[in-house]
Amino acid sequence: MPKRTDIETILVLGSGPIVIGQACEFDYSGTQGIKALREDGYKIVLINSNPATIMTDPGLSDRTYIEPLTPETVELIIANERPQALLPTLGGQTALNLAVALAERGVLERYKVELIGAPLDAIQKAEDRQRFKATMQEIGLDLPKSRMLSDLSELQSIARELGFPVVVRPSFTLGGTGGGVAYNLEELRDKVHNALEASPVKKVLLEESVIGWKEYELEVMRDAKDNFVVVCSIENIDPMGVHTGDSITVAPSQTLTDRQYQAMRDEARRAISAIGVSTGGCNVQFAVDPRTGRRTIIEINPRVSRSSALASKATGFPIAKFAAKLAVGYTLDEMSNDITKKTPACFEPSIDYVVTKVPRFAFEKFGKEFPLDTAMKSVGEVMACGRTFKESFQKALRGLETGKAGFEDLPKEIRDSWDESTLLRKLSIPYSDRLFVVREALRRGLSPAELNRMTGIDAWFLDQMKDLLDFEARLEAEKLTPELLREAKRQGFSDRQVARLIGKKESDVRALRKRWDIIPSYKLVDTCAAEFEAFTPYYYSTYDGESEAQRSKKAKKIAILGSGPNRIGQGIEFDYACVHAVQALRELGYETVMVNCNPETVSTDYDISDRLYFEPLTFEDVMGVLENEKPQGVIVQFGGQTPLNLTRRLSEAGVKILGTSPKSTDLAEDRMRFGAVLKKLGIAAPAYGAARSPKEALAVARRLGYPVMVRPSYVLGGRAMEVVFDDDGIRAYAAKAFAASEHPELFIDRFLSDAVEVDVDAVSDGVDVFVAGIMEHIEEAGVHSGDSACTLPPHSITPGMVERIKTSTKRLARELKIVGLMNLQYAIKDGVLYLLEANPRASRTVPFVSKATGLPLAKIAAKVIAGKRLKTLLPPGILKTGLPDLPYAATKEVVLPFIKFPGTDPMLGPEMKSTGEVMGLDVDFPRSFAKAQAASGQALPTSGLVFLSVRDEDKPHLLSVAGQLKQLGFDLVATGNTHAFLTRHGIQAKTVFKLGEGKPDVVDLIKQRNLALVINTPSGKRARSDGFSIRRTSLDFGVPIVTNINACQAVVRAVAALRGTRLGTVALQDLYPLLPYKVN
Amino acid sequence: MVDTPALLVLEDGTVFSGRSCGASGERFGELVFNTALTGYQEVLTDPSYCGQIVVMTYPMIGNYGITAADHESRRPYLEGFVVREMCKHPSNWESVESAPAFLERSGVPAIEGIDTRALTRRLRERGAMRGVISTVDLDPKSLLRKVRLSPTMAGLDLASRVTCEASYPWDEALPDAVRGWPLPFPLKPHVVVMDFGVKRGILRSLVSLGCRVTVVPALSSGEDILALRPDAVLLSNGPGDPEPLKEPIAAIRRLLDARLPLFGICLGHQLLGLALGGKTYKLKFGHHGSNHPVKDLSTGRVEITSQNHGFCVDLSSLPKEASTTHVNLNDGTSEGLAHSQLPAFSVQYHPEASAGPHDARYLFTRFGNMLLERMGVRAAAPELRA
């Protein structure tokens, strides 16, 4: 069937902010899907609250709404835009749930909007565990035994029927949030309780455990003619029990015979038909009992997913694009394979390499390791291709940027601390270090068969790992010959690994490789295992002889280094900047070469750059690409800290770094030399010092005066940054820090309490400097800038101070000879402007500023780097006058992952913890703040009971907050001290017991859901634990909570603005014409 | 473990050196590549690969070992096996031995450590070539000389090398229950299978369908077959060039005259084409894999098929009663034919799959329905898919 002509306008829902379980992959899918639909002439209306996405670039859709993904907002937009269809399958679980909500509220019917991609019934059949089970049983598929419940009454008898362990799965949650595995009744009761809380429909499924079984996923597509293809099969190395998002996975499946695999394929086909998906893609998960081969279906996601993004990158088959086309009526046989051009899309890709995906975790941010279970906890992932499993596995591990150059040992001290019983326990409960535990067990002589029994990891993978250990022994024992080195490279060993094993330096191994002509070859990802000629330059490295990546003859060629796996502090914002850089350079006629290893991203879509290399971002791997391509230069400033950390070595190796010079980068990162620069320019900075020993640290801290901000040198996302209040604090910190680091050095800064923090993004061509965004943080300095809400234009800074910020920024940019982007963080205290940090690179706020101002900063910066002058790239006159005031306000708010980490304190500090962000655009600051809050999932109340409890320092501000809340008609409640304080100042409030004072106490109040809002600011040092239960319970029970007094004030203003009026919506296409300058 | 060096030399002079991972020795054959991700055991034991050296494009082979239930014939008939990496420690609950042990026991030389992608690209560009794998002669020049003297596939009667010596009954069904089968035959129909190198998957499918199966040698005459009083005849797959198989073609003509239902698969399809007066030709590098999209022109639906052939029927050479029923969407070649006057149809690919997706199993149902009609049962079964 050709495309449908009864539809003109399609509403596409994005997935909102990056959260654990839902990341860049939906920007990748959404962007691809929207492009595919516009190609066919459809008008696209997009809603996504996440500004750091390519999909919300104003040129991509006809109408772009950066608005909260709530049913109310979407309904407003539907009423306005009157789309004929809604495509919810590109925006993850968020979009799917939203579509269901809209259908159930009658919105779709009221406005005659047709759900395309997946019908409502199919979504519900897949999502509602009860219906899913019934549907699967009807078609004869096996499932784990299970029971649905909505309270705790029959728990005991159900547990007896299913047998322990029991898997707990709440209905309709993201990434399995709130689920888990229970090994005894007590645990089960707790988990079911939490799961009921997490489930928006208050239903929980209890399931027979298939923990330890083999886990498989099939990425499938089906069209209206019942044509069906499996795009990719994925086998998890981690067995069932570990969420697939947290599992190390391999494509294609490795250890099933054809008969076993085809039977699974048949079942997937029957399942998707029974669910009723006939125009799109699906992910089907299976568990296979490794002893008997019994196979059960686990779940179906009737939409594109993280796995489908992986499958697309792994095979070259663009699932999202085809899913979008199927949704508007095309069938698979009507579309052609972009890569081969001659063959149709209706086929099953064959690949001739092995793909490994490894997740990246961020537990260190939360001070606690969590066992891996059925609730996803990882924040990012890498993918690698190799001709063998060993090669792809080792490449993925080094791409992870966790300090490992491949499958390597953990430090000896850690390994030695594991006695036999510790090791056995660690083998039975998977944590993020499980691979290294397995490695240690292999070292100690446990066999793959034994390890298979203990871990559930298939012996095939364990044998592969053992082979790697055996080969390391050869490298250590034998004389290094060209043959041995070549074999090492073929097994994926990096130069660094080889160097360590033979007791040489990485550069020695590199030199030997060159001498012996052992260089990587590049092979094509072509969907067809070389059966047909391929036209898409999408490559991976291997040491397999013939290289297919012939160097292009183009003189104008630039390489852009990506940002690697998502982590807290470095995520989608940097991929956004990289994609913009590529787009800008292509506009200027450059051939672009992209290097990255994150399969979720837009930058690794094969049609973004001219040549895509899917490679780890290590010196060795990047050099391999550059030596093969010989670009005129490399841009390192868009991919965050990852490429920036390579700058020095690349430059020393003779690579031309385009834009800001490596010297300037070094200067900005060298605290001492940079301090001198600031002095020279007359820019104030907090007093600081550096320490190389605990003793020195103490001396420095005392000299500066408490409180101090302390951190290790070269940090990302405020890693291990802390505000310390006294000698004890510094001793404890230094003891930990000096034990953990190989080259310990601490930076200690005088901490500016209660200062206003400001983020600045600027771009310079070496002559002119354009200050594009001055963002005022809502939270004060001390809360990591990545975790603070911020607003543009600033809402409380005086015009005079704004001018000083501009002047100081320009001066610094010129002094550092910035060419490209620069991000500065300032603090304002008592009328003094302090510079906190200067980063000569793209920042997390670049997309936010670009969306707010309509000026694509990263694109402008890329063109500047390519030699264009700023004045030719900016709206006329702006360079002279500076950016005029925006006729509206933009607020960025962050989203935090605390809900995924039970028992952690949901509190902000100098260590960054947020995973993503949303943007609120509205007429003024209060309204844009309110919108950003709604978009971040914390809709502000307009009436009800507010609980107040603040630290002493915040008490002065409390009166104005409490008074205003009162005026707005809220009732107040507080515990003893605060209550007395309020009463003393004539503010009426109810009283409630503190914990331990009596019942019911404040936590009971929260649990009863009687509160509209909780305000709890943790005190500086002591008594953080007092507030912990309040904060944690509020979070777990979904009560809006504010933990920062400055944020309280913003909240109060926002609530006042919300009263009486509803928030409206606005498309970027209507907003930008309001600007006093022209944007493209 | 000592690595035994091995060489692979192509007739164009390309030399690949690797390690032996099968039997030692020296064997010549036509090199073909297979793009299936799973199913190396079925490939190894598929008699259609007689005379050929098979290159697997998927680089990791042998992962799940060899099972008892997945042999497609008594033994491997291929000349050699080329892989990137051969797995020595297989893992699967059904595995009974490792692939290299099986290859060695079966006397099949195999070579690993080869850049199979480079080799595949060469075969794609230059077409199928002769080659040699040797673990005994490691002199590329001498091997090249020998390769160039080895016979080509065209004109060789390979079916007689792989067919059975005497007819035998077959009663083993598919190991997994298949939905929609068996068909409601009033009496078990008797299907005679002409064995040109038949895969057991075909025989198992017929049994699962509800048929009584007798396998007869390739050189059985039409009269021999009719004497068995079959309700239908299946023309099996098999290796190589169909044209030299003059006697089977004559036998098929006799069966057509008898208006017996005929179902041809792969070589059987080509032989039916020749028996109807058509011509066949050799493809550049053939179709060998499990992912070829084929459109059934009668329903418009696409099936993902298992393919293994180097020759093809020129449909334009056929009489007008024979029409194309299926088309390969990759290259537009004809993949199936049906006769409008006679109860005969055939496909170029493998509805029994093994290895490969089960999308085309409906063709057995189609065959069964043809039998049902002939047996006077009007309510034919729907052509169920997997």
Interface residues (C-beta under 8 A of the other chain):
Chain A: G140 K225 D226 N227 F228 V229 V230 S233 P252 S253 Q254 T255 L256 T257 D258 R259 Q260 Y261 Q262 A263 R265 D266 R269 R270 P290 R291 T292 G293 L332 D333 K342 T343 P344 C346 F347 E348 P349 S350 I351 D352 Y353 V354 R387 T388 F389 P448 D458 A459 W460 D463 K523 C528 A529 A530 E531 F532 E533 D544 G545 E546 E548
Chain B: F33 T35 A36 L37 T38 G39 Q41 E42 T57 Y58 P59 M60 N63 Y64 T67 A69 D70 R84 E85 C87 H89 P90 S91 N92 W93 E94 D115 T116 R117 A118 T120 R121 R124 P175 D176 R179 G289 S290 N291 H292 P293 K295 G300 R301 V302 I304 L329 N330 D331 A353 S354 A355 G356 P357 H358 D359 R385 A386
